[in-house]
Amino acid sequence: MSLRDLPSVDRLLSADQADELVAAYGRPLTVQALRTSLESARLAIQQGHDVPQEADLISGTRATLQSWLLPSLRPVINATGVIIHTNLGRAPLSADAQHAVSEVASGYSSLEYDLERGARGSRDVHTEHLLVRLTGAESALVVNNNAAAVLLVLTVLAHEKEVLVSRTQLIEIGGGFRIPQIMEQSGAILREVGTTNRTHLKDFEGALTDNTALILRVHHSNFKIIGFATEPSLPELMDVGHRHDLPVMDDLGSGALLDTAQFGLGHEPMVQESVREGAPLVAFSGDKLVGGPQAGILVGEKALIDRLARHPMARAVRADKMCLAGLAATLNHYVMDEAPDAVPVWMMIAAHEDQLERRAGEWVQQLETGEVVPGRSTVGGGSLPEETLPTSLLALDVPHPNAFADRLREADPPIVARVENDHVMIDPRTVLPGQEQALLSGLTAALNE
Ligand SMILES: *Cc1c(COP(=O)(O)O)cnc(C)c1O
């Protein structure tokens, strides 16, 4: 047995089974994969293994090619019960939004073309009128994400100038969005105001200088301050703003357009409330509680929005056509007052307890194992910390729950579940209706392994 007994790439290529690989994957990639297979065989032989059969080398090459081409970004089944799961792509789109995205993606569109005049148009018009109608603001601008929206405002309004922020609001959101760092990137100078738990209006007044350009209020998003704590309200901050001719930006993060309290949750600050209170600028994400594609949405006074839109940085952080199409279709659901029945994030928040219990019960019947136990789902996405929604979980009592959960992630599509009290838990709230069959076959396969 020696390296000389290994076939050459050319010889493997001329084998019958190789034709199929070349047809499926193209010649150059097949050659690269054959070389990879031969290289590993060479290493194995040097370590004392036998020379592999040609057929084995080719089937190994097929597996290599498959693994090279398997996309790493692919759909998964979210069985965690976290509705806006940042690591799992946040908001799933409504059927209408999916359709709108797919239509503009597959052809040309009126992205920046005014069909009436037959001349160049603006990409901002597609979502602006909807946002104005929904929030009551004068004007709106959509950019790549909310981090970009905040960066844009700080860059345009406060470059080399001071921005006042309460120390209670110097937050970090998952994924490295930190208010002080965004401030640094924009060239704005952060002026921290007050203390960790208590900031008063007079702290803001005391921090004003000739170089102050903006007052920033940031929604805590993913944490809560309890106990001896206070912060000025938005109207109070705006009062200071008015007296000193300074704009106030309200960074809401999740940006609820519906009242979460009607679904048995705490009240998440709403965009309409900030606008009604007169905030000159409000920033929020498109893919948190709005339930649309990744986007950063700015609504507010027309003069300020126009200034932002004209700045070169707006060009660098602009939203793409798929985002704008998906967002417009999502916003339409709110305009037509059908969001709780059409936008998946709200459908999941609004899901009835008995409906969740029935789904989990049906799964127990079909799997012929497991039991239905009460549990809690969460909204996620930096909103409503500590708040949960009662749910019914499918609890699987398996010998090694963590190893079982690992196997579920190898299913196609992968299933992401949580392990609690030594059981693998599947929360029906976040399993989309169209994924039920795939969930059950994945679970069945893992149970039979
Ligand atoms: C989530 C969040 C952001 C970042 O939004 P992205 O859309 O993820 O960029 C900014 N500010 C606040 C308050 C947030 O909650």
The ligand as an SDF file (V2000), in Angstrom:
LIG
                    3D

 15 15  0  0  0  0  0  0  0  0999 V2000
  -32.4070   47.7730   18.8450 C   0  0  0  0  0  0  0  0  0  0  0  0
  -32.0510   49.1660   19.1560 C   0  0  0  0  0  0  0  0  0  0  0  0
  -31.1820   49.8840   18.3330 C   0  0  0  0  0  0  0  0  0  0  0  0
  -30.5160   49.2510   17.1430 C   0  0  0  0  0  0  0  0  0  0  0  0
  -31.4540   48.9840   16.1460 O   0  0  0  0  0  0  0  0  0  0  0  0
  -31.0390   48.0930   14.8720 P   0  0  0  0  0  0  0  0  0  0  0  0
  -32.2440   48.1880   13.9770 O   0  0  0  0  0  0  0  0  0  0  0  0
  -30.7680   46.7430   15.3810 O   0  0  0  0  0  0  0  0  0  0  0  0
  -29.8410   48.7150   14.2680 O   0  0  0  0  0  0  0  0  0  0  0  0
  -30.9110   51.1950   18.6440 C   0  0  0  0  0  0  0  0  0  0  0  0
  -31.4600   51.7800   19.7210 N   0  0  0  0  0  0  0  0  0  0  0  0
  -32.3090   51.1220   20.5470 C   0  0  0  0  0  0  0  0  0  0  0  0
  -32.8830   51.8470   21.7110 C   0  0  0  0  0  0  0  0  0  0  0  0
  -32.6380   49.7950   20.2920 C   0  0  0  0  0  0  0  0  0  0  0  0
  -33.4640   49.1330   21.1080 O   0  0  0  0  0  0  0  0  0  0  0  0
  1  2  1  0
  2  3  1  0
  2 14  2  0
  3  4  1  0
  3 10  2  0
  4  5  1  0
  5  6  1  0
  6  7  2  0
  6  8  1  0
  6  9  1  0
 10 11  1  0
 11 12  2  0
 12 13  1  0
 12 14  1  0
 14 15  1  0
M  END
$$$$
